[in-house]
Amino acid sequence: MKKILSYMLVGAALLCLGCNGEDDLTPQVDTSSIYEKYIVENATRSSADSTIYEWYKKYNTAFIYNFTDDDIRWMWASKLAIRYTPFDIERTDMILKQLNLIKTSFLDKYDEDFLRKNLPYKVFLVKDLQSMEGSLSYSYVSAMTNNQDAILVAYLQSTGRAYSASTLEADLGNCFGMFFYNRLEVKPTKFINSRVKLNYNLVTTPQDPNIEEELKIRPDFSNTDHYAMVCGFVKAYLPTHVKEPTEVQDFTDYLTFITQNKGSYIRQRTQFYKRVAKRGTYFIEYYRDALGQDLIAMQNAKFPDDPVTMADFNFQ
């Protein structure tokens, strides 16, 4: 995705220069990070800055806590309806805690090469973050995108306590999934078209009466997302596990399900829930054919002692 953005910027520069008619058709856009100099110069300032420097080298992404409001609200994102509190740049201990949360709840769950190719150029770190819900109301959120090549991540919730790893895992994962999914040149049409039709967007009310009957048949293992998996979703949302995932959540859930779980865990579910096996097959084939990535190989590399195979997704 980073390469695509660079080409778009260069293309825009060529178009503007072409309109002038007299200028040399040489791209004048610098696609390197504007924060690189600051990150390098401050690499030894604190443990937080050292981590940010290492991540910049590893992912080509700038994790930034010292920035201006214009850095977030630029171009057509200038009307972004948010409120946030920036970090006190001297509180690097708090910033380091946030970085550790991001690592354990998000970065560690993806392949390094995948993140380098697909993370946004910027991840803004803020003390707290609120997003507009209605005309005058705001609600605290742990992560969101600014509709540009950036993600914002907050440390504190409304209670003044840090977000839990599980909350950040879900919210940052969905935020990254939205960022990634919206920039796909080819969408996973077969995977999306295989979504079961539901009434009221609830996995407890499938339109097909045969599927409704299947909901009554329980596996011999505990599964809070039984209804979702009968319908072919990895999980459902709300505390009650009944709300249908969006296309973006569905996409992100399957990526996590296939690459971040042991083979025994995956097999337990694909062998009981035929729609999970079928949609998992569609998802793996899409990643292979459209994106050139082998999700089975990614899972095998992460869990060499408990690998999964394509045979585990046989839905016939």
C-alpha positions as CSV (number, residue, x, y, z in Angstrom):
1,M,0.0,0.0,0.0
2,K,2.9,2.3,0.7
3,K,4.2,1.8,-2.9
4,I,0.8,2.6,-4.3
5,L,0.6,5.9,-2.4
6,S,4.1,6.8,-3.6
7,Y,3.1,6.2,-7.2
8,M,-0.1,8.2,-6.7
9,L,1.9,11.2,-5.3
10,V,4.4,11.0,-8.2
11,G,1.6,10.7,-10.7
12,A,-0.1,13.8,-9.2
13,A,3.1,15.7,-9.4
14,L,3.5,14.8,-13.0
15,L,0.0,15.9,-13.8
16,C,0.4,19.3,-12.1
17,L,3.7,19.9,-13.9
18,G,2.1,18.9,-17.2
19,C,-0.5,21.5,-16.7
20,N,2.1,24.2,-16.4
21,G,3.4,23.2,-19.9
22,E,6.8,24.7,-19.4
23,D,8.3,22.9,-16.5
24,D,10.6,19.9,-16.7
25,L,8.5,16.6,-16.2
26,T,10.6,15.6,-13.2
27,P,8.7,14.5,-10.1
28,Q,9.1,17.0,-7.3
29,V,7.5,15.0,-4.6
30,D,9.6,13.7,-1.7
31,T,7.9,10.5,-0.5
32,S,10.4,9.9,2.3
33,S,9.1,10.4,5.9
34,I,9.2,14.0,7.0
35,Y,9.8,12.7,10.5
36,E,12.9,10.7,9.7
37,K,15.4,13.3,10.8
38,Y,13.6,13.8,14.2
39,I,13.3,10.1,14.8
40,V,17.0,9.5,14.0
41,E,18.2,12.4,16.1
42,N,16.2,11.4,19.1
43,A,16.9,7.7,18.9
44,T,18.9,7.6,22.2
45,R,16.8,10.2,24.1
46,S,14.7,7.6,25.9
47,S,13.6,3.9,25.7
48,A,10.4,5.0,23.9
49,D,12.4,6.9,21.3
50,S,14.7,4.0,20.8
51,T,11.7,1.7,20.2
52,I,10.3,4.2,17.7
53,Y,13.6,4.3,15.9
54,E,13.8,0.5,15.7
55,W,10.3,0.3,14.4
56,Y,11.0,3.0,11.8
57,K,13.9,0.9,10.5
58,K,11.8,-2.3,10.6
59,Y,8.5,-1.1,9.2
60,N,9.3,2.2,7.4
61,T,6.5,3.7,9.6
62,A,6.9,6.7,11.9
63,F,5.3,6.3,15.3
64,I,4.9,9.9,16.4
65,Y,4.1,11.5,19.7
66,N,5.5,15.0,19.0
67,F,3.5,16.6,16.2
68,T,1.3,19.6,15.4
69,D,-2.4,19.6,14.8
70,D,-1.8,20.3,11.2
71,D,0.0,17.0,10.9
72,I,-3.3,15.2,11.5
73,R,-5.7,17.6,9.9
74,W,-4.2,18.1,6.5
75,M,-5.7,18.4,3.0
76,W,-9.2,17.0,2.7
77,A,-8.9,15.5,6.2
78,S,-8.9,19.0,7.7
79,K,-12.5,18.7,8.9
80,L,-11.8,15.5,10.8
81,A,-14.2,15.6,13.8
82,I,-12.0,14.6,16.7
83,R,-10.8,15.8,20.0
84,Y,-7.5,14.6,21.5
85,T,-5.0,15.3,24.2
86,P,-1.3,15.1,23.1
87,F,1.3,13.5,25.2
88,D,3.6,15.6,27.4
89,I,6.7,14.8,25.4
90,E,8.6,14.4,28.7
91,R,6.4,11.6,29.8
92,T,8.3,9.0,27.8
93,D,7.5,6.4,30.4
94,M,3.8,6.6,29.5
95,I,4.6,6.6,25.8
96,L,6.7,3.5,26.2
97,K,3.8,1.7,28.0
98,Q,1.6,2.5,25.0
99,L,4.2,1.3,22.6
100,N,4.5,-2.0,24.5
101,L,0.7,-2.4,24.3
102,I,0.7,-1.8,20.6
103,K,3.5,-4.4,20.2
104,T,1.7,-7.1,22.1
105,S,-1.8,-6.4,21.0
106,F,-1.1,-5.6,17.3
107,L,2.4,-5.8,15.8
108,D,3.2,-9.2,17.2
109,K,0.2,-10.7,15.5
110,Y,1.4,-10.0,11.9
111,D,4.3,-11.0,9.8
112,E,7.1,-8.3,9.7
113,D,7.2,-8.2,5.9
114,F,3.4,-7.8,5.7
115,L,3.5,-4.9,8.2
116,R,6.4,-3.2,6.3
117,K,4.4,-3.3,3.1
118,N,1.0,-2.4,4.5
119,L,1.3,-0.2,7.6
120,P,0.5,3.5,7.0
121,Y,3.4,6.0,6.9
122,K,2.4,7.5,10.2
123,V,0.9,6.3,13.5
124,F,0.0,9.2,15.7
125,L,0.3,8.4,19.4
126,V,-2.0,10.5,21.6
127,K,-2.8,10.5,25.3
128,D,-6.6,10.2,24.7
129,L,-8.9,10.5,21.7
130,Q,-12.5,11.3,21.1
131,S,-14.5,10.9,17.9
132,M,-17.7,12.8,17.0
133,E,-20.8,10.6,17.3
134,G,-23.6,13.0,16.6
135,S,-23.9,16.7,15.9
136,L,-22.5,17.7,19.3
137,S,-21.5,14.5,21.1
138,Y,-18.1,12.8,21.3
139,S,-17.1,9.4,22.5
140,Y,-13.7,8.0,23.6
141,V,-12.1,5.6,21.1
142,S,-8.8,3.8,21.3
143,A,-7.9,3.9,17.5
144,M,-9.1,5.4,14.3
145,T,-7.8,6.5,10.9
146,N,-7.7,10.2,9.7
147,N,-8.8,9.1,6.1
148,Q,-5.2,9.8,5.0
149,D,-2.1,7.6,5.3
150,A,-2.2,7.5,9.1
151,I,-3.7,5.9,12.1
152,L,-4.3,7.5,15.5
153,V,-3.9,5.4,18.7
154,A,-4.9,6.6,22.2
155,Y,-3.5,5.4,25.5
156,L,-6.1,6.5,28.1
157,Q,-9.9,5.8,28.1
158,S,-12.5,8.0,29.6
159,T,-11.9,6.6,33.1
160,G,-8.3,7.8,33.0
161,R,-7.0,4.2,32.8
162,A,-5.0,2.7,30.0
163,Y,-6.9,0.7,27.4
164,S,-6.6,-3.0,27.9
165,A,-4.6,-5.1,25.4
166,S,-7.8,-6.9,24.3
167,T,-9.6,-3.6,23.6
168,L,-6.6,-2.3,21.6
169,E,-6.3,-5.6,19.8
170,A,-9.9,-5.4,18.5
171,D,-10.0,-1.7,17.8
172,L,-6.6,-1.2,16.3
173,G,-6.9,-4.5,14.3
174,N,-10.2,-3.3,12.9
175,C,-8.8,0.2,12.2
176,F,-5.8,-1.3,10.4
177,G,-8.2,-3.7,8.6
178,M,-10.3,-0.8,7.4
179,F,-7.1,1.1,6.2
180,F,-5.8,-2.0,4.4
181,Y,-9.2,-3.1,3.0
182,N,-10.1,0.2,1.5
183,R,-6.9,0.4,-0.4
184,L,-7.1,-3.1,-2.0
185,E,-7.0,-2.8,-5.7
186,V,-8.9,-6.0,-6.1
187,K,-11.6,-6.8,-3.5
188,P,-12.3,-10.4,-2.3
189,T,-15.6,-10.7,-4.2
190,K,-16.1,-14.4,-3.9
191,F,-15.4,-14.2,-0.1
192,I,-17.8,-11.3,0.4
193,N,-20.6,-12.7,-1.8
194,S,-20.5,-15.9,0.4
195,R,-21.8,-14.0,3.4
196,V,-25.0,-15.4,4.8
197,K,-28.0,-13.1,4.6
198,L,-29.3,-12.1,8.0
199,N,-32.4,-10.4,9.4
200,Y,-31.6,-7.3,11.5
201,N,-27.9,-7.8,11.0
202,L,-27.9,-10.5,13.7
203,V,-26.3,-13.9,13.4
204,T,-29.1,-15.4,15.5
205,T,-31.6,-14.6,12.7
206,P,-30.4,-16.0,9.4
207,Q,-32.9,-15.7,6.5
208,D,-32.4,-19.3,5.5
209,P,-34.6,-21.5,7.7
210,N,-32.1,-24.4,7.3
211,I,-29.3,-22.4,8.8
212,E,-31.6,-21.4,11.6
213,E,-32.0,-25.1,12.4
214,E,-28.3,-25.6,12.4
215,L,-27.9,-23.0,15.1
216,K,-29.5,-25.5,17.5
217,I,-26.7,-28.1,17.0
218,R,-23.9,-27.4,19.4
219,P,-20.3,-28.7,19.2
220,D,-18.7,-30.7,21.9
221,F,-16.4,-27.7,22.8
222,S,-17.3,-24.3,24.3
223,N,-17.7,-21.6,21.7
224,T,-19.1,-18.1,22.4
225,D,-19.2,-17.4,18.7
226,H,-21.2,-20.6,17.8
227,Y,-24.0,-18.6,16.1
228,A,-21.5,-16.5,14.1
229,M,-19.6,-19.6,12.9
230,V,-22.7,-21.4,11.8
231,C,-23.4,-18.4,9.6
232,G,-19.8,-18.5,8.3
233,F,-18.3,-15.6,10.3
234,V,-15.3,-16.0,12.6
235,K,-17.0,-14.0,15.3
236,A,-19.9,-11.6,16.0
237,Y,-19.8,-8.3,17.7
238,L,-21.3,-6.6,20.8
239,P,-20.8,-8.2,24.3
240,T,-23.5,-10.7,23.4
241,H,-21.7,-11.9,20.2
242,V,-24.7,-11.5,18.0
243,K,-24.0,-8.5,15.7
244,E,-23.0,-9.2,12.2
245,P,-19.4,-8.1,11.3
246,T,-19.0,-5.4,8.7
247,E,-17.1,-6.4,5.5
248,V,-14.0,-4.9,6.9
249,Q,-14.3,-6.7,10.2
250,D,-15.1,-9.9,8.4
251,F,-11.9,-9.5,6.3
252,T,-9.7,-8.7,9.3
253,D,-11.3,-11.5,11.4
254,Y,-10.4,-14.2,8.8
255,L,-6.9,-12.9,8.4
256,T,-6.3,-13.1,12.1
257,F,-8.1,-16.5,12.4
258,I,-6.0,-18.2,9.8
259,T,-2.6,-16.7,10.6
260,Q,-2.7,-16.2,14.4
261,N,-4.1,-19.5,15.7
262,K,-2.7,-23.0,16.2
263,G,-3.7,-25.6,13.6
264,S,-5.6,-27.6,16.3
265,Y,-7.7,-24.6,17.1
266,I,-8.5,-23.9,13.5
267,R,-9.3,-27.5,12.7
268,Q,-11.6,-27.8,15.7
269,R,-13.7,-25.1,14.1
270,T,-13.4,-25.8,10.4
271,Q,-14.3,-29.4,10.9
272,F,-17.5,-28.5,12.7
273,Y,-18.5,-25.3,10.9
274,K,-18.6,-26.0,7.2
275,R,-19.2,-22.3,6.2
276,V,-16.1,-21.2,8.1
277,A,-14.1,-23.9,6.2
278,K,-15.6,-22.8,2.8
279,R,-15.1,-19.0,3.4
280,G,-11.7,-19.7,4.8
281,T,-10.8,-21.5,1.5
282,Y,-12.1,-18.5,-0.5
283,F,-10.1,-16.2,1.7
284,I,-6.8,-18.1,1.3
285,E,-7.3,-18.4,-2.4
286,Y,-7.9,-14.7,-2.7
287,Y,-4.7,-13.8,-0.7
288,R,-2.7,-16.2,-2.9
289,D,-4.1,-15.1,-6.3
290,A,-4.7,-11.3,-5.7
291,L,-2.1,-10.4,-3.2
292,G,0.6,-13.1,-3.8
293,Q,0.8,-14.2,-0.2
294,D,0.5,-17.7,1.3
295,L,-1.5,-17.5,4.5
296,I,-0.9,-21.2,5.2
297,A,2.8,-20.7,5.1
298,M,2.5,-17.7,7.4
299,Q,0.5,-19.8,9.9
300,N,3.1,-22.7,9.6
301,A,6.0,-20.3,10.3
302,K,4.3,-19.0,13.4
303,F,3.2,-22.4,14.7
304,P,5.7,-24.9,13.3
305,D,4.7,-27.5,16.0
306,D,1.0,-27.1,15.2
307,P,0.6,-26.2,11.5
308,V,-2.6,-26.0,9.4
309,T,-3.0,-27.3,5.9
310,M,-5.4,-26.6,3.1
311,A,-7.0,-30.0,3.8
312,D,-8.2,-28.6,7.1
313,F,-10.5,-26.2,5.1
314,N,-12.1,-29.0,3.0
315,F,-15.8,-28.1,3.1
316,Q,-17.2,-30.8,0.8
